[in-house]
Amino acid sequence: MAAAAGAFSLREVLSAFQAAVTERREVLLGPYLRGWRGLVRFLNSLGAIFSFISKDAVAKIQIMESYCGGERQEEYRTLQSMVAYELASGLVDIQRRSEHPDSGCRTVLRLHRALRWLQLFLEGLRTAQEDSKTSTICTDSYNASLAAYHPWVIRKAATVAFCALPSRNAFLEIMNVGTPEEAVIMLGDALPHISSVYGITEELYAQHKLLNLP
Ligand code: 1PW
């Protein structure tokens, strides 16, 4: 069943991530940020309690959108061109945040780590038993990924927010992809594309030793 016109569907988010990877395995920032914008809408639809989570994502998306629409937008067409440009121009703080606190490289790194969480969470949701607790799946995937980069107070607030998540079936319905069964099939088709974006980014950042940017 198609989502009603104008209604949010997680399918569009996932297809943006699909569109983000080119044949040459480059990651296009336009579709990548479009995917993130959709994710934020999705997070907001989960209730106000998730707004502290989406707020930081929005701030980071905005930083990246201003680069992508700015004077040097050609350099920010792909993740690969951004990394090459920022490194060659000395625009990345490597040791500690100082002159370039909001480089594209460090900003995308935060989104990239969060994408891993999303990937694990949706995979957990897809493969879980019907009666599994969404909050447990979400907490487990968070602890296995993004939590390592967060101070105690954020970890605590995040874990409290997760308790407000709806049941697995309700969650699959919020995705607006059809029945829970159809949503599970969509996830199975779409998750490899998120994995691919994640994997290419991870490789690129590892190659340039950017995985621990302050
Ligand atoms: C239901 C599953 C959805 C997954 C969506 C992922 C959204 C991720 C946003 C997490 C934000 C938590 C609060 C903010 C923490 C920031 O300090 C942190 N940002 C992130 C994205 O981890 C680090 O950014 P900073 O402080 O180094 O600029």
Residues whose N, C-alpha, C, O or C-beta is under 5 A from the ligand:
A	BS01	1PW	F52 I53 D56 A57 R110 L111 A114 L118 F121
